[in-house]
Amino acid sequence: MSDFSEWFHNILDEAKIVDTRYPIKGMHVWLPQGFKIRKYTLKILKEILDEDHEEVLFPMLIPEDELEKEAIHVKGFENEVYWVTHGGLTELNEKLALRPTSETAMYPMFSLWVRSHTDLPMKFYQVVNTFRYETKHTRPLIRVREITTFEEAHTVHESREDAAKQVEKAVEIYRRFLDMLGIPYLITQRPEWDKFPGAEYTVAFDTLLPDGKTLQIATVHNLGQTFAKTFEITYETAEGDHKYVYQTCYGLSDRVIASIIGIHGDESGLCLPTDVAPYQIVIVPIIFKKGKEEVLEFCRNVQDSLKNKGNLRVHLDDRDIRAGKKYYEWEMKGIPLRIEIGPRDIANKKVVIVRRDKHEKKILDFNPESFVEDIEAVMQDINENMRSKAWETFNSKVRTVENVEEASKEISENKGIVSFGWCGEESCGKELEEKVNMDILGIRGDVEDDKKCINCGKPAKHVAFMAKTY
Amino acid sequence: MSDFSEWFHNILDEAKIVDTRYPIKGMHVWLPQGFKIRKYTLKILKEILDEDHEEVLFPMLIPEDELEKEAIHVKGFENEVYWVTHGGLTELNEKLALRPTSETAMYPMFSLWVRSHTDLPMKFYQVVNTFRYETKHTRPLIRVREITTFEEAHTVHESREDAAKQVEKAVEIYRRFLDMLGIPYLITQRPEWDKFPGAEYTVAFDTLLPDGKTLQIATVHNLGQTFAKTFEITYETAEGDHKYVYQTCYGLSDRVIASIIGIHGDESGLCLPTDVAPYQIVIVPIIFKKGKEEVLEFCRNVQDSLKNKGNLRVHLDDRDIRAGKKYYEWEMKGIPLRIEIGPRDIANKKVVIVRRDKHEKKILDFNPESFVEDIEAVMQDINENMRSKAWETFNSKVRTVENVEEASKEISENKGIVSFGWCGEESCGKELEEKVNMDILGIRGDVEDDKKCINCGKPAKHVAFMAKTY
């Protein structure tokens, strides 16, 4: 993958994920194959969120005066909000914003919903399209003007501690989700100048694409009482006092799908985790003139048992084209497992299985009793292997550096994330970013006592991370 | 239900379906309970469509020049399109429309996708939010400015016959779907002046709400080659010629959910078909001081077996409040079946079941072997009863009339749909609509030879239907 950007665009096209020819810059069409990957990805996420969140759906338009109520927040978005000014041929009395995110749509309603401490906590989420008038170079699934898949959760709590705990829970939610997809990540607390507009602090997940640039794939924000005060969200305590609530919100987007594609893919094309693959298994019959019907019937039986007993998405590719062409196509589309069955295999009670993740061919005894379980075990091993391979690559790209020169060298040679000691001062951080032409992702954990800031030499307060970013 | 409109608004509020207090007229918030009904309704619809359509997702914004390419089409929408004119603080070079429907978003892409006769037919659908700047009085789920649940299918065919056949298939799809929800309907071909802008003809499903007004709940359009010619959608035939395709599109919206609520509901509140109920069954333990733990354990076992063996959504309501309060609440929320279990029932190996549809209490033998099946049989009977009851009411409201006076009388006394002979002339039809203050829904089937038009007295060409409409 010498040119990731080119590879990425080609695979989106060849595997029919999205069509980028829609006549508005930064807005794309989800094609059937891509839509299915998106659907199964969302299914995993929703199953996790549904455990203790309620799904809701808020309007897409936000009145100007609501959007602009929270000054810090609007400052962060004012350059990228799309505005509706006309309905039909009539100019509207008040401009309406296409939601860039839904705090200002939801929180006026929360102020009506929250009454008593017995209502709390409240935890909602929605999956919607949001809009950003991006002025930077757009890139499908990564930097777009319509984010078609924006999952945003919003929670309301009684106390500062409860909100802080929810931030930790949200981190665990996204960790579980990304682990199921085998996507590695670095979790840091964003520097002050890069936190969500209106938040007290932001915890972010960054992953690393093959070109060495990090991609922010999920964020969790502790909103404190900022919005509660702006939107007058209060509750009555057990003692009858009225207090402002504490809030959190957390979200992720299409970028998760970009990561699945970019991180697991290789020169042969997509390589999909089994849970999100449109087909999880494809069966290719090896047909000769003799015994064709027998082979096909055997294949159909295998398909039925995998579908019915295993609840797997299995496709039997009985097209009348060369087997090699089928192999090429299904590998390119990233289908995790291929099963090849020919007359000799049936006679020998064996099938050939080919794993997409390892490009590995194996002969499997066909035992009707245990076959579905045998295949399920292979599927699980595929996911585990994909995950560990991805983490291995990721970890090999995170290096600790002791000074600015090393950081520069490391980034140009190893192309990844550098870890370093930092004093925590904004001016020093910005200076450092300038020097090495990278962005500080954030800080994590404590630092050893004798560590120094690699830029200013003062005692380091944090272990920090930086990289070239998307 | 003396005042349907008031009842409808109250139940949306009390059963927490949508919150209508969002600060933009005609745009509402789906609350968790409503969202679940919406989710399960869409699940049924998608399962049917997935049989031979591919799900896709197109951008929400449409460039002005695409929207305005098809003159007849844009004429039908120009008064109700919302326009985005600014991105951030910048005025856009070209205005962008919030999709009122997606023909003009999709068909420029179809012209890139369709190449050969071997590509056809193509059948796609998407479920999205669409927007109409309604100037009429808005009403939640019925007449809104953001249609949050707009299912639209778009198909492409080689020939006029194939498109006509697809119209029939689409009618069957919606028939199956509405039958599963027990919603009765009248299927007619809309009069010329009321067809979809750009269509050759429109087939529509109308249902009847308790106030005697019909509600259009699904439409199927044969688009002929109108859009194919505008958007240059051509295919190469087997002989190597290039021809324009034929197209259809069909859709439905939130109004289906309004119909579920309005048609099955009664003075006690919602009454939900089992497939769309957030909980399908609620178990209420009847607890006395003695034997409380035993009853609860029994209830939990019943819940587990219904969940695991029956794959049913079952809630055990073990709150420490009066049973009567629970009954009231779950009836209001429309949960199809309630199971009451007390210590005496356990001793007698019996449970009490209460059906929401009939308000009927029955004692059921508790046979662990067959219990899940017994309950499933009751669930099926609930759906059948709801459907036949709804159709009975509907059919009793469709009456044939022989002249204009009868039509007027019928509509004011019986409040429903009148069927009559019509010459088919637009001027006569519009005159008739004026006279009786109703809308012609459409025409259906053939008319007897000697029938006369009830308005002009000329020979009738069609059996037509009219009603007061939403």
Interface residues (C-beta under 8 A of the other chain):
Chain A: D19 R21 Y22 P23 I24 M27 H28 V29 W30 L31 P32 F35 K36 R38 K39 E54 E55 V56 L57 F58 P59 M60 L61 P63 E66 E78 N79 E80 V81 Y82 W83 V84 T85 H86 G87 G88 L89 T90 L96 L98 A105 P108 M109 L112 F124 N129 F131 Y133 T135 E146 T148
Chain B: D19 R21 Y22 P23 I24 M27 H28 V29 W30 L31 P32 F35 K36 R38 K39 E54 E55 V56 L57 F58 P59 M60 L61 P63 E66 E78 N79 E80 V81 Y82 W83 V84 T85 H86 G87 G88 L89 T90 L96 L98 A105 P108 M109 L112 F124 N129 F131 Y133 T135 E146 T148
